[in-house]
Amino acid sequence: MNGEPGTWPFEALSDAVGRVDRDGVVHPLNGSMRELLAGLGATHLDELTLAADGTGGFRIVGDGDERWLVVPASSRLGSELAAARLRVLGGLAGAIVHDLSNLLLAGIGVAEALRPHVRDAADLQALSELERGATQGASIGRALALLIRSGPRDWRRVKVAAIVADLVAIVHKHAAQRGVGVAVGECVADVEVRIPVPEITQALLHGALFFVEQRARRVELRVADDFAGLAGGRRRRVALVELMGDPIASGAQAAAEAVLLGEVDVLRATLRSGGDRSGLLAARIALARVGGAIAVRGVDDRLSLEFVLPACAAP
């Protein structure tokens, strides 16, 4: 073997292979090694700092002027490269989905602009189908972009009462513009949850704004704790954040139940969430991701949305 590209017998394998010269510079001998070095930004053996244990990192074959660097595809270095590839592909996919959504939205705009000038029934039907298909495509595109670009969650242990206090401050401005009063009822001060705070706060916000959009005169928030039954007679402590609106518009309960009742498949629901203007489907997805749920109850002219979150053990 003379060390020239294409002569290494493992060329066709997924293992990354390179020749190492006397100065420690690594010369890639196959595509896997070229991608690995480029992904890690490395050109020298010293820059590959993982332990040379032959399994978790890399191994050196030969000595003197005939040294070969072999990095198994299952190694930690190989895993780093795979993760880097996924990040790049995710970024490209997100950009493509974003551009596609923009094109679909442009199509909707064209259809809306043409509609006043079209008289033929068949042409009007075609425009309607174009708008409907483009709207559905744009909604799916937004949901896919959200899935692709979502990062790791920042889980924190927080008091639910503090989240509700922040939520009231956010909702108050929107509610005041609609003449809706916002109040905080009974709150258990010490009940805590471990959650990705921004995600759950946004879910609660969707619930509160649902009542604002339904023109309730008053929205009240309460915090309580309780125990939910588990298999085998075990119980789990839960935090309850109850949002109540009264009086509610006719059909508000049916609209909420249509979104919140029944089984939820997080992936499929996410793909449909772009078309849900109430925001309740997005809220339900957020609760499902952290092991919680949303219940809906109607009493007379009042409607209650109960956000159930797994609570931390009592201090």
N, C-alpha and C positions, 0 to 999 in steps of 0.2 A: 504494500500500500504506500503510495507516494504522497498522500495527504491532499491530493487535488479533489475539488468538488466532484461528486458523482462516483468516486472510487470506494467510498466507505460502504461496507456491505449492508449496513442498517439503513440505507437511504430510504427504503420504502416503508420503514417502520415509523410509528408515531413518536418514538423517543427522539429527543433533540440531540444532535451530535455535532461536535465541533473539534477542530484541531487547536491545540494550545502551543504557542511558540515559547522560546526560552524566556521572553520578557513577560509572559503571562497573558498576552493578548489572545483572545479567542476568535478563531476564524470559523464561521458557521459552514457546515458541510451539507446541511439539508434545510428545507423550508421551515421545519419546526424550530431549529436553533435560531434561524434568522428572525423569526417572529418573536421568540422568547427574548433574545437580546434587545430587539427593538422595543418590545413591550416593557422591559425592565430598565431600559436606557443604559445598558451595560455593554462594555467592550472588553473588559479585563477580568481575569479570574478572581482577583481580589474584590471585585464589586459584587460577586455572588457570595454573600455573607452567610447563607444558610449552611448548617452543618453538613459536611461531606460524609454522611453516614451510609450512602449507598441506597437508602430507601426513602427517607424523608426529604433529601436534598438532591445531591448529584454525586457522581463518582468519576474519578480520574483513572483512565486505563493507560498503561505504559509508563515510561519514564524517559528522561533525557530529551532528545530531540523528537521523540515519537510519543507525544502525550495526547490523549484524546479525552474530551469532556463529553460525558453522556448524562443527560437529564431525563429520567423516566417520565412518561406522560402523567403518571399517578403521583409524582412527587409534589412537595409544597411549591416548588418553583413552577411546575406545570399548572398547579391550581391557581397560582397568582396570574399566570398568563391567561388561563381560561376566564378568570374573573375580569381581567382587563378587556378581553375580547367581548364579554357580555356587556360591560359598561359602554364600550364603543358602539356595539350593535344597538343597545337600548337607546343611546343618544340619537343614532341615525334613524331608528324606527320612530322615535318621538317626533323628530323633525319632519319625517315623511307624513306621519299622521296629522301633524299640525297643518302642513301645507295642503294636504288633501281636504281637511275640514274647511280651510279657507276657500278652496275651489268650490266645494259644495255650497258654502254660504253665498258665494258669488252667484252660483246658479239659482239659488232661491231669490236673490235680489233681481236677477234678470227676469225670472218668471213673474215676480210681483210688478215689475215695471211694464211688462207686456200685457198683463191681464186687462187693464182698462181699454186697450186697443184691439182686443180680440172679441169677435162676435160669434164665430162659428162654434157650435156646441162641441164638436169633436176636438177642435183646437183647445177649447177651455178645459176639456177633460184631460188632454195631454199635459197642459200646464199644471193642473192639479196633481197629476201623478208625478210630474217632475218635482214639484214642491214637496210632496209627501216623501218621496224617496230621498231627496237631498236632505230634508230635515232629519229623517231617521239616520242617514249616513253621517251627518254632522254630529248628532248626539252620540252615536257609537264611537266616532273619532275622538270626541272629547273624553269619553270614558276610557278608551284605550290609552290615550295620552296620559291620563291620570294614573293608570295602572303602570305604565312603562316608567314614568318619571317619579313615582312615589319612592321616597327614601326610607331608611330605617326609622322606626318610631322611637321617640324620646319618652320612655316611660318614667313617670314621676309619682311619688306618693304625696297626695294633697288632700286637704279637707274639702269636702263637697260644698260646705257652706261658703267657703272662699270663692269657689268657682261660680256659685250662684250670685254672689255679690258682684263679681266682675261682669257676669252676664246681664244683670239688671242695668248696670251702667251702660252697656252696649245697646241694649234693647230700648232703653228709655227714650233716646232721641228719635228712633224710628216710630215708636209708639205715640209719642207726643204729637208728631206730625199728623197722625191719623185720629187724634183725640182718644187714644186708648190709654187707660191708666195701668201702671205696673206696680205691683206690691209684692213684698216678701212676707209669707206667713211663717208658721212654726218651722224652725230649723234645728235639727240636732247638731250641735256645734262640733262634736268630736268625731263624727263618722268620717273615715278616710277611705280613699280608693287609690289604686295604683293604675294610672292610665296615661296615654299620650294626650296631654292636656289640650293642645290646640284642636285636635281632632274631635274630642268629646265636647269641648266648649262650642265648636261649630255645630255639632249635632244638636245640642241644647238650643242654640240660637235658631236653628231651623224650626224647632218646635215652637219657640216663643213667637217667631215671626209668622208662623202659620196662623196663630190666633189674631195677630195684628192684621194680616191680610183678610181674615174672615170677619173683620170689623167688630170683634168683641169689644165691649165697653171697658172690660177690665181683665188683666192677666195676672194671676197670682202664682208664685213659686213657693214650694215647700220642700224641705229636706227631712227625711226620716230614715231609720234603719229597721231592718227586719231580718227574718231568716227564711230561706227558701229550702224546700225539701230536695234531697238528693237520693240516689239509689241506696238501698241497704239501710234506710232509716237515718242516714246522715243528714246534717243540715249545713247550709252555707250562709254566712252573714252577707247581706246585700244592702246597698245604699239605694234609697228611693228618692228621685228628684221628680216631683209632681208639678206639672204645669196645668193650670186650670184657666179656662176662658169662659166668660159668660157676659151677656147671652151670646150664643153662636148663630151664625147664618144658617139658614135652611140648607141641608145637604152637606154641611161641614163634617158631621160625624161619618156619613157614608163615604166621603172623600178620604178621610183619614183611615177608615177601616179598610178601604180598597188597597191602600199602600202597606198598612202595618199588620194585617192579619194574614195567616197562612205561613207556610214554610218559606224560608229565604235562602237562596243560593247566592253567596256573596259575589262570585264572578259574574253570573248572569244578571244579578240585580245591578251591579256596577255598570254593565253595558247598557242597561235600561235607564240608569239614573239621569242621563242627560236630558231625557224627555219629561222628567218629573219636575214641574215648576214649583211644587209645594216644598221641595227640599226634604220631605219626610223620608223618602227612600234612601237618600244619602245619609240621613241620620240613623236610619235602621241598619244600614251597612256598617256604619262606624260602631254602633253598639254591638253588633254581631261579632265584629273583629276582636273585641275585648272581652267576649263572653257574656255580654249583657243582652238586653232586649227592651222593646218599647211596647207597653200595653195601652189600649185606648178604651175609655169608658165614657158613656154619656148618661147623665142624670138630669131629667127635665130639660131645661134649656142651657145646661152647662156641659162642657166637654173637658175631659181630663186625659192628658198624656202622661203616662208614668214611665220614666226612664229608670231601668233597673240595672245597677252596676255591681259586680262582685266587690265586696268591701274588704279592707284589710282587717286582720284580727284586732280585736279591741285592745287598747294599750293597758 
